[in-house]
Amino acid sequence: MDKLNLKNRFVLPPLDMRMALFDGTVSLNDLEFHRQRSQAVGMDVVGSAFISTEGNTALGSISISRDEDVEGLSKLAKVIQRNHAKAIIQLVHAGRLASPQAIFGKKAFAPSAIAAPWSQLVPQELTRDAIYKIIDQYANALKRAMAAGFDGVEIHGANGFLPQQFLSSNANHRQDQFGGSLANRFRFVKLLIQRLQATVSQFGNQTFVLGYRLSPEEYEDGGLKLGETLQLAQLLEQLGIDYLSLSLRDFMVTPRTFDTQVPIVKLFNAAVDLPIMVAGQINDANKLKQAQELSSLIGIGRPLIKDPNWLTKINSGKSTANGLALTASEIGVAQSVYQVL
């Protein structure tokens, strides 16, 4: 927490609000959305900035894939920082979950040519050279984040996106050094974090933050198990990650792939000595208090989308309004995003 140096422990979690211009340029709507919602939080994580067109999650997502994006991103970082909140931008490559509309008819890429369980889209298997090119794209995106004045980046390794596809034996059937054993399936993430740490060191920014968002488990047969992601968390700690963000539908949820009724966040707290962020169903004063007792960083999604002043009101006792009143369509986000806010 010392490196983060936050004014408080509340976080606007990464939200793909899809308000950017058609080419991913930061819009006035993006600026105003974050200006309002960064006032009450210590950290604002700008969600789902795509590092390459082929990795875009959806039309309307913010681009960090081109040098010309830096101008708009700089405005966004400044808007957040004027409220004395840390400005973090989340870097995403969707892999096989890339939106066909957002990648303009290009082929989606993934560790293996296997469609997601809920999709008919069969991706093209990444070559070894293409894997290293993607790591280069992440590093270039990090450089742009630094040039734009952001305080850090968060790697989106959750919700089935590319890093998770390498980790999961459901999505990764490779027979080279990037597939098979757990160590091999961890290799992409390990090389990625090592490259990003080297890039940060190259520019001498000792306060720049590197976070990682992960999904603790997959529910499909043969999918990623909690025991594996706990080992991943320990590897990330060894690699020098500054915080972990858990993608959960409910901050108190217990595992399905691990024989215990202990909340998942407690298992991660026991496994690593890192600040951990939770979100999901934190929508009233009692749950807010519970979350603060369980975790270092508290992500508030839906309530802040609905009312930018929700935290201020609830902390002053003026409001105990439930933040779940709006549906995903009313908020304007995908159901998959809505579930983990």
C-alpha positions in Angstrom: 0.0 0.0 0.0 3.0 2.4 0.5 3.8 2.5 -3.2 0.1 3.2 -4.0 0.0 6.0 -1.4 -3.8 6.4 -1.8 -6.0 9.0 -0.1 -8.4 6.2 0.8 -9.0 2.5 0.1 -11.9 2.9 -2.3 -11.5 2.2 -6.0 -13.5 2.8 -9.1 -12.9 -0.6 -10.7 -12.3 -1.1 -14.4 -15.5 -0.4 -16.3 -15.7 -0.8 -20.1 -18.3 2.0 -20.5 -17.9 2.0 -24.3 -18.0 5.8 -24.6 -14.9 6.3 -26.6 -15.0 7.6 -30.2 -15.3 5.0 -33.0 -11.5 4.6 -33.3 -10.9 4.3 -29.6 -10.0 8.0 -28.9 -10.9 9.3 -25.5 -14.2 11.2 -25.7 -15.7 14.1 -23.7 -18.1 11.6 -22.1 -15.1 9.5 -20.9 -13.5 12.6 -19.3 -16.7 13.7 -17.6 -17.5 10.2 -16.4 -14.2 9.8 -14.7 -14.1 13.5 -13.5 -17.3 12.9 -11.5 -16.4 9.4 -10.1 -12.8 9.9 -9.2 -13.7 12.5 -6.5 -14.5 10.1 -3.7 -12.0 7.3 -4.5 -8.3 6.8 -3.9 -7.8 5.1 -7.2 -9.6 5.1 -10.6 -8.9 2.2 -12.9 -9.8 3.1 -16.5 -11.2 -0.1 -17.9 -10.3 -2.2 -21.0 -7.9 -0.1 -23.0 -7.0 -2.3 -26.0 -3.3 -2.7 -26.8 -4.0 -3.7 -30.4 -7.0 -3.6 -32.8 -6.9 -7.5 -32.9 -7.4 -7.6 -29.1 -10.3 -5.1 -28.8 -13.1 -6.3 -26.6 -15.9 -4.0 -28.0 -16.7 -1.0 -30.1 -16.5 2.1 -27.9 -13.5 0.8 -25.8 -10.6 3.1 -25.3 -7.5 2.6 -27.4 -3.9 2.6 -26.1 -2.7 0.9 -29.3 -1.2 3.9 -31.1 1.1 6.8 -30.2 -1.5 9.3 -31.2 -3.7 8.0 -28.4 -1.4 9.6 -25.8 -3.0 13.1 -26.2 -6.5 12.0 -25.2 -5.2 9.6 -22.6 -3.2 12.4 -21.0 -6.4 14.5 -20.6 -8.0 11.5 -18.9 -5.2 10.9 -16.5 -5.2 14.6 -15.5 -8.9 14.7 -15.0 -8.6 11.8 -12.5 -5.5 13.2 -10.8 -7.0 16.7 -10.2 -9.3 14.9 -7.7 -6.2 13.5 -5.9 -6.9 10.0 -7.1 -4.4 7.7 -8.6 -5.0 7.2 -12.3 -4.5 3.5 -13.4 -5.3 2.3 -16.9 -6.2 -1.4 -17.6 -4.5 -3.0 -20.6 -6.5 -5.6 -22.4 -6.0 -8.1 -25.2 -9.2 -10.1 -25.7 -7.7 -13.0 -27.6 -10.4 -15.3 -28.8 -13.0 -13.0 -27.1 -12.2 -10.1 -29.4 -15.4 -8.5 -30.8 -15.8 -9.3 -34.6 -17.2 -5.8 -35.0 -14.5 -4.1 -33.1 -11.6 -5.9 -34.9 -13.2 -5.0 -38.3 -13.4 -8.4 -39.7 -9.8 -9.4 -38.8 -9.1 -12.9 -37.4 -9.1 -13.3 -33.7 -6.0 -15.0 -32.2 -5.6 -17.3 -29.2 -3.2 -19.8 -27.7 -5.1 -22.6 -29.5 -7.7 -22.7 -32.3 -10.5 -23.4 -29.8 -13.7 -21.4 -29.6 -14.9 -20.2 -26.2 -17.7 -22.3 -24.8 -20.3 -19.7 -25.5 -19.0 -18.7 -29.0 -19.0 -20.1 -32.5 -15.9 -18.0 -33.4 -12.8 -20.2 -33.8 -9.6 -18.2 -33.4 -6.3 -18.7 -35.2 -3.6 -20.3 -33.1 -0.8 -17.9 -32.2 2.7 -18.6 -33.5 5.6 -18.3 -31.2 6.7 -15.1 -32.9 3.1 -13.7 -32.6 3.2 -14.3 -28.9 6.3 -12.3 -28.5 4.8 -9.6 -30.7 1.8 -9.3 -28.3 4.2 -8.9 -25.4 5.9 -6.1 -27.3 2.4 -4.5 -27.8 1.8 -4.6 -24.0 5.2 -3.0 -23.4 4.4 -0.3 -26.0 1.0 0.3 -24.4 2.7 0.7 -21.0 5.1 3.3 -22.4 2.1 5.2 -23.7 0.5 5.1 -20.3 3.7 6.5 -18.8 3.9 9.2 -21.5 0.3 10.1 -20.8 1.0 10.6 -17.1 -0.9 7.6 -15.6 0.3 6.4 -12.2 0.2 2.8 -13.3 -1.3 0.0 -15.4 -3.4 -3.0 -14.6 -3.1 -6.1 -16.7 -6.5 -7.6 -17.5 -5.9 -11.3 -16.9 -9.5 -12.1 -15.9 -12.9 -12.8 -17.5 -11.5 -15.2 -20.2 -9.2 -12.7 -21.9 -5.9 -13.6 -23.5 -3.7 -14.1 -20.4 -6.3 -16.3 -18.8 -6.6 -18.2 -22.1 -2.9 -19.2 -21.7 -3.5 -20.3 -18.1 -6.6 -22.4 -18.8 -6.2 -26.0 -20.0 -9.7 -25.5 -21.5 -8.4 -22.8 -23.9 -4.8 -23.8 -24.2 -4.0 -27.1 -25.9 -0.5 -26.1 -27.0 2.3 -28.7 -27.0 5.2 -26.2 -26.9 6.7 -24.2 -24.1 3.5 -22.2 -23.7 1.2 -25.2 -23.0 0.8 -28.4 -21.2 2.2 -28.2 -17.7 1.2 -25.5 -15.2 4.6 -23.9 -15.5 4.3 -23.8 -19.2 0.8 -22.3 -19.1 2.1 -19.7 -16.7 4.9 -18.8 -19.1 3.1 -16.1 -21.1 2.1 -14.2 -17.9 5.6 -14.6 -16.5 7.3 -13.3 -19.6 4.8 -10.5 -19.9 5.2 -9.2 -16.3 9.0 -9.5 -16.6 9.0 -7.4 -19.8 6.7 -4.8 -18.2 8.9 -4.5 -15.1 11.9 -4.1 -17.3 10.2 -1.4 -19.3 9.3 0.5 -16.1 12.9 0.2 -14.8 14.2 1.4 -18.2 12.3 4.7 -17.7 13.3 5.0 -14.0 9.9 5.6 -12.7 10.1 4.0 -9.2 6.5 4.9 -8.2 4.8 3.5 -11.3 2.2 0.9 -10.3 1.8 -2.5 -11.9 -1.4 -4.4 -11.0 -3.0 -7.6 -12.2 -6.6 -8.6 -12.4 -7.5 -12.3 -12.4 -10.5 -14.6 -12.2 -10.0 -17.0 -9.3 -11.5 -20.0 -11.1 -13.4 -21.2 -14.1 -16.5 -23.3 -13.8 -16.3 -25.3 -17.0 -15.0 -28.9 -16.8 -11.2 -28.8 -17.1 -11.1 -25.1 -16.5 -8.8 -23.1 -14.3 -8.9 -24.2 -10.7 -8.6 -22.0 -7.6 -5.5 -23.9 -6.5 -3.8 -22.9 -9.8 -4.7 -19.2 -9.5 -3.4 -19.1 -5.9 -0.1 -20.4 -7.3 -0.3 -17.7 -10.0 -0.8 -15.1 -7.3 2.3 -16.2 -5.6 4.2 -16.1 -8.8 2.9 -12.5 -9.5 4.1 -11.5 -6.0 7.6 -12.9 -6.7 7.6 -10.9 -10.0 7.0 -7.7 -8.1 3.3 -7.0 -8.8 2.0 -4.1 -6.7 -1.6 -5.3 -6.2 -4.0 -8.0 -7.2 -7.6 -7.4 -8.3 -10.0 -10.3 -8.0 -12.9 -10.5 -10.5 -15.8 -11.8 -8.4 -19.6 -11.7 -8.8 -19.8 -11.3 -5.0 -16.9 -10.2 -2.8 -18.0 -12.9 -0.2 -18.2 -15.8 -2.7 -16.7 -19.1 -1.7 -14.9 -21.4 -4.2 -16.5 -24.1 -6.4 -13.2 -25.8 -7.3 -11.6 -25.9 -3.9 -12.9 -27.8 -0.9 -13.6 -25.0 1.6 -16.4 -22.6 2.6 -13.9 -19.8 3.3 -14.4 -16.7 1.1 -12.1 -16.6 -1.9 -10.6 -13.3 -0.8 -9.5 -14.8 2.5 -7.6 -17.5 0.7 -5.7 -15.0 -1.4 -5.0 -12.9 1.7 -3.4 -16.0 3.2 -1.5 -16.9 0.0 0.2 -13.6 -0.7 1.3 -10.4 1.1 -0.1 -8.0 -1.5 -2.9 -5.4 -1.5 -6.0 -7.2 -2.9 -9.0 -5.5 -4.5 -12.4 -7.0 -4.3 -15.7 -5.8 -5.9 -19.1 -7.3 -6.5 -22.3 -6.7 -4.5 -20.8 -4.0 -2.3 -24.0 -2.0 -2.4 -24.9 -0.8 1.1 -23.2 0.4 4.3 -23.0 -3.0 5.9 -21.4 -4.7 2.9 -19.0 -1.7 2.6 -17.9 -2.3 6.2 -17.6 -6.0 5.6 -15.5 -5.5 2.5 -13.1 -3.1 4.4 -12.5 -5.8 7.0 -11.7 -8.4 4.3 -9.6 -6.5 1.8 -7.1 -3.7 1.3 -8.8 -2.2 -1.7 -12.6 -1.9 -2.2 -14.0 -1.6 -5.7 -17.3 0.2 -6.0 -18.8 -0.2 -9.4 -22.6 -0.2 -9.9 -23.3 2.3 -7.0 -20.9 4.8 -8.4 -22.2 4.4 -12.0 -25.6 5.2 -10.6 -24.6 8.0 -8.3 -21.0 9.5 -8.4 -21.7 10.8 -4.8 -22.7 7.4 -3.4 -19.6 6.9 -1.3 -19.7 10.4 0.1 -23.3 10.0 1.1 -23.0 6.6 2.6 -19.9 7.5 4.6 -21.7 10.5 6.0 -24.8 8.4 6.9 -27.0 10.4 4.5 -27.8 7.4 2.2 -28.2 3.7 2.5 -29.6 3.4 -0.9 -29.0 0.1 -2.6 -26.7 0.4 -5.6 -28.3 -2.6 -7.4 -31.4 -0.8 -8.7 -30.1 -0.4 -12.3 -29.8 -3.3 -14.8 -26.9 -3.9 -17.1 -28.8 -2.5 -20.1 -29.8 0.6 -18.1 -26.2 1.2 -17.1 -25.1 0.5 -20.7 -22.5 -2.2 -19.9 -22.3 -5.9 -21.0 -23.9 -8.4 -18.6 -20.4 -10.1 -18.1 -19.1 -6.7 -16.9 -22.2 -6.0 -14.8 -21.8 -9.2 -12.8 -18.5 -8.2 -11.3 -19.2 -4.6 -10.4 
